Amino acid sequence: MKKVFFYLRPYVPRMILGVTIKFTGTIMDLFLPWILSYLIDVIVPKENMGEILFYGFLMLVCSVIAWTGNVVANRMAARVARDTTQRMRHDLFRKISYLSCRQTDTFTIASLESRLTSDTYNIHQMIGMMQRLGIRAPILLLGGIAMSMFMEPVLTLVLMAVLPFVGVTVFYISRKGIPLYTRLQQAVDRMVRVVRENASGIRVIKALSKTEYEKNRFDEANKNIVEKETKASVTMAASSPLMNLFLNLGLTLVVVAGAFRVNAGHTQPGTILAFLTYFTIILNALLSINRMFMMFSKGSASARRISDVLDTPEDLHLSQKDHRDSPYHIEFDHVSFAYHVGRSEVVSDISFALKKGETLGIIGATGCGKSTVINLLIRFYDPDEGTIRIDGDDIQGIPLGELHEKFGIVFQNDVLFADTIEENIRFGREMDDEAIEQAIDCAQARPFIRELEDGAKSRLTIRGSNLSGGQKQRVLIARALAAHPQILILDDSSSALDYQTDARLRQALAKNFSETTTIIVAQRASSIRHADHILVLENGREIGYGTHDELMASCPAYQKISISQMGQDDRNPEKSSPNVHKINPLNSKGGEDGAPEGNI
């Protein structure tokens, strides 16, 4: 809750004004029964029509002031709740954007989405209700008791005898409710995860006829939420009937005692009527306080979940700059890493060095740690052991913004946004149209973009679902190339490209990005065979490092991959020259531009 108070601090003057207006309106509500009692017991017996009209008009004025004050104060409370939640949601989104990948893995994407939506909504509801009822209800409760005490002390003591029971009930049930609402929000996290998986995998689900299976998964998650919410709601709702029981029992005792006092001549009928009105006010105030505590319990649980994210310490600390003169652009020095502390390492003792403009190919079986090497280089994670340097600087001493500007990246499962192709390539960066056009040409995206009705201005759907796999990869590659990065990373980004397009892409990279250090993660040996260095991984360990020819002679694992994909002739380096072949556009046996498939 400390975070909520922090975000409310700028609006304290506005809240004080709103409280003042709310207080004035509530006091007018409290005066109405007393005026009515005085009118019945004192003014009406006089049979003076002028005084009756005067006090009637006075009641009307009090009613108008009460109504106006409550409306104005409620509107001010709504604006405070809106502005506070807006700032909190903005800061939460910003914090989520800067969480390290390890922290994101800990919270999970589904949970972060839930905290950013339903939890902030609960905070919004709590702030609004606390201002509307948190001021009015206590004033009505205390004011009602004070006015009834002033009018009829004996009957007030009868009523107050039941209030301790009401207080204990509200306190006990509210303390039980907060943990239940915390578990409810965790169940919401799980349902959000199921919905995300279904939305992103809808094509796979339909293709494999698993719609009913996924409906059952959603139904299970939905029932879990219903059970948690039912338990929390039933627990919190138990306070209302208990409060009604205690208060109506008190009302019964008041009516009985009041009848005896009227009969004995100790009080007046108008006083009893006003007292019953005050009792109704007190009852409604207590019910409002009960509702407020229910919302407070839910909001407290959400506030704690939001605070967990906002108070998360920075994971990737900026270390003191550590520079070492080196001829290499990129260096991995005995790097090891595990995603979870105490678990087995994903990559172990990885070492390699690249000079500026060189190309490294990384190949290996699925799950061998290829993408992890990339994640460590970009500093999505910090290695457990070893050092990673760029231009001789330890990357842990380079500010993240400055570090990431060095890269152009295409991830294995990258994302296109619901915008034009041109804006997906520009991606909010300042670059002219010429740079975008050059990137489109180099990424071999020009042929299919030219066929679109609006060209590069054509709009994409969410995740680029209106493009084929190969078209999406070429747009993503164009995005990576557009800013002419110092380091280009292609993480399995040619898997959906045919051999001809792949060959033309590698030729364009060699021609236009010769000064760019390139790292290519690939499943196809043909995509990396002409790289300056090839790193072969197996179970997170380096089992081969060298050129294609060197690995064909010394690394059985690479030899097996290469032969299975490109044929037995690749065993003989003389039949597979690493030099660039002359392109003959009429050579039908080669690629579309005459290059033999898989060669440049």
C-alpha positions, -999 to +999 in steps of 0.1 A: +000+000+000+030+023+004+032+026-034-004+036-036+002+064-010+033+075-030+012+079-062-016+097-043+008+123-028+006+148-058-032+148-055-034+155-017-046+192-021-073+180-045-083+153-021-085+177+008-108+199-012-129+169-021-130+158+015-141+192+026-170+193+001-179+157+009-179+166+046-202+195+041-227+175+021-227+147+046-233+170+075-264+183+056-276+147+054-272+144+091-292+176+098-323+164+079-337+139+105-331+163+133-349+191+115-378+167+108-379+157+144-380+193+156-407+201+130-429+173+141-425+177+179-422+215+182-433+234+151-464+214+140-482+216+174-479+254+171-500+252+138-479+281+124-479+276+086-451+301+081-427+283+104-437+249+089-429+262+054-397+278+066-384+245+081-396+226+050-376+250+029-346+246+052-348+208+047-349+214+009-318+236+010-300+210+031-310+183+006-297+203-024-264+211-006-260+175+003-268+162-032-246+189-049-217+183-025-217+146-030-219+148-068-190+173-070-169+154-045-175+121-063-164+136-096-132+149-080-126+114-065-131+098-098-105+121-114-080+114-086-085+077-091-081+080-129-049+101-127-033+080-100-040+048-118-027+063-151+006+072-135+009+039-118+001+019-150+026+040-169+054+034-143+045-003-142+047-006-179+080+012-179+093-011-152+082-042-170+099-029-202+133-027-183+130-060-164+158-084-172+149-115-190+156-135-159+131-113-139+105-116-167+109-154-166+103-153-128+071-132-130+060-148-163+045-127-191+009-138-182+013-125-146+028-092-158-002-087-182-026-095-154-009-070-130-009-043-157-046-048-164-068-063-137-046-054-107-044-017-118-082-018-123-086-030-087-064-002-075-085+023-095-117+009-079-102+010-044-090+046-046-123+058-060-143+040-034-121+050-005-126+086-014-164+083-019-172+060+010-141+063+031-151+098+040-189+097+038-195+064+056-175+071+088-190+106+091-225+092+087-217+065+113-201+088+139-224+117+131-254+095+133-243+081+167-236+116+179-270+130+168-289+101+182-269+104+214-279+141+216-315+133+210-320+101+230-290+089+250-307+058+265-317+044+231-283+052+217-267+031+244-289+002+234-278+005+198-241+009+206-241-023+226-241-042+193-214-022+175-184-041+191-198-073+175-200-056+141-164-043+144-150-077+153-169-093+124-156-068+098-120-070+111-118-108+112-134-113+078-113-086+061-081-102+075-092-135+059-101-119+026-067-104+015-049-138+011-080-152-008-079-123-033-041-128-037-048-164-047-076-153-070-053-130-089-028-158-093-056-179-108-063-150-132-026-151-142-030-188-151-061-181-172-043-152-190-015-175-198-039-201-213-056-173-234-023-160-247-012-195-257-045-201-275-045-167-293-009-171-305-013-208-314-047-207-329-036-220-362-017-250-347-047-258-325-071-258-355-046-277-377-043-305-352-080-305-343-073-297-307-100-271-303-119-293-278-087-300-258-080-263-255-116-256-246-112-280-217-079-263-207-096-229-206-126-244-188-103-258-162-086-225-157-119-206-157-134-230-131-103-225-110-110-187-110-147-193-102-138-214-072-113-189-059-136-160-065-165-178-050-145-186-019-132-151-015-167-135-022-185-159+001-160-152+029-163-114+025-200-115+019-205-133+052-200-099+070-232-084+055-258-109+070-239-109+103-240-071+104-276-071+095-283-096+122-266-076+149-280-043+137-316-055+133-313-071+167-303-037+180-331-020+161-356-044+176-344-036+211-345+002+202-381-001+190-392-020+221-374+004+245-386+034+225-422+022+228-419+020+266-403+054+268-430+070+246-457+053+267-441+066+299-438+101+284-400+102+285-396+109+248-417+122+218-429+103+187-409+127+164-378+119+183-384+081+178-390+087+141-357+107+138-339+081+158-351+053+135-339+075+105-305+079+121-305+041+128-310+036+090-282+060+083-259+041+107-269+008+092-262+020+056-229+035+068-218+002+083-228-016+051-208+009+031-178+004+053-182-033+048-182-028+010-152-005+014-133-032+033-141-058+007-127-035-020-098-026+002-090-063+006-090-068-031-071-036-038-045-044-011-038-078-027-034-061-061-013-033-046+011-059-032+014-076-065+021-043-083+046-033-056+065-066-062+072-055-097+079-018-090+102-026-061+121-053-081+158-042-079+178-037-111+192-070-121+217-060-148+239-036-130+262-013-148+297-022-137+328+000-138+342+003-173+367-025-180+387-020-212+415-041-226+433-034-258+424-062-282+424-067-320+391-084-318+356-069-322+338-096-302+353-120-276+338-148-255+363-158-228+353-191-210+317-182-207+293-204-187+256-198-179+225-214-163+190-200-165+182-211-130+205-211-100+215-246-090+204-261-123+227-275-150+245-251-172+230-243-206+263-233-221+297-242-206+332-228-212+324-211-245+353-192-260+358-175-294+370-142-309+359-123-340+376-095-358+356-066-373+337-077-404+341-114-398+312-138-398+306-165-372+282-194-378+267-213-349+252-247-355+241-276-334+211-297-324+180-281-310+185-270-274+223-270-275+226-233-264+228-215-297+203-188-289+216-186-253+250-174-267+231-146-285+212-137-254+244-134-234+261-112-261+231-088-261+232-089-223+197-102-218+214-122-192+248-120-174+270-150-176+277-169-144+314-173-153+336-157-179+338-124-197+322-111-229+339-081-246+330-058-275+359-037-289+379-047-257+351-034-234+334-058-209+298-055-219+288-053-182+304-018-182+286-006-213+252+012-207+224-010-221+211+016-245+245+022-259+252-016-261+219-024-279+224+003-305+254-017-318+232-046-328+208-054-356+190-085-346+165-110-360+154-134-333+142-170-338+106-161-329+105-124-338+074-102-339+059-079-365+034-053-354+000-042-367+014-013-388+028-007-423+058-027-436+077+006-437+070+014-400+078-021-390+112-017-406+118+018-392+105+007-358+105+042-343+141+050-353+152+081-371+161+070-406+153+083-441+134+064-467+165+056-487+179+036-458+147+016-456+146+010-494+182-002-493+174-026-464+144-039-483+166-046-513+194-063-493+169-084-474+155-097-507+120-084-497+116-062-528+100-088-551+070-096-528+066-060-516+065-048-552+035-070-558+015-056-529-011-029-538+004-003-515+040-015-515+059-007-484+028+012-471+008-020-469-005-027-434+003-059-416-020-077-392-009-085-357+023-106-358+023-102-396-001-131-400-011-119-435+025-127-447+041-160-454+069-173-432+096-163-457+081-129-463+080-122-425+116-132-422+127-109-450+109-079-434+125-088-401+159-090-417+153-056-434+145-041-399+178-054-386+198-040-416+181-006-418+203+011-392+235-004-406+245-020-373+280-027-361+270-063-352+244-082-371+227-113-355+206-136-375+191-163-352+178-190-374+163-162-396+166-180-429+148-212-419+117-202-440+138-189-470+144-211-500+180-219-509+180-194-538+168-165-517+191-175-489+221-175-513+211-140-527+207-127-491+242-139-481+257-124-512+240-090-505+253-091-469+288-098-481+286-069-506+269-042-486+278-051-450+314-061-453+324-040-422+296-055-401+305-084-378+279-110-383+267-140-362+244-165-379+226-191-359+214-218-383+201-252-387+213-255-423+250-260-429+246-243-463+238-210-445+271-208-426+295-229-447+313-198-460+315-181-426+350-171-414+344-192-383+319-219-374+311-228-338+296-263-333+277-268-300+265-300-284+247-299-250+260-264-244+296-273-250+319-264-278+328-295-298+342-278-329+355-244-340+370-235-374+362-231-410+339-254-430+368-273-445+386-276-411+355-289-394+348-314-422+382-328-415+382-327-377+346-326-363+325-357-369+293-340-356+296-312-382+306-336-409+275-356-402+252-325-404+269-313-436+268-346-454+232-353-444+221-319-457+243-312-487+256-346-498+287-367-498+307-345-522+311-319-494+336-342-477+360-332-504+370-295-501+382-293-536+347-300-549+332-273-527+353-241-530+346-215-503+351-187-529+322-168-543+309-184-576+303-164-606+266-159-611+250-170-644+213-161-645+208-187-672+221-216-652+189-235-645+207-260-623+216-233-598+196-208-578+174-181-592+204-160-599+226-188-611+243-195-578+244-232-569+218-238-542+234-232-508+264-213-522+273-177-530 
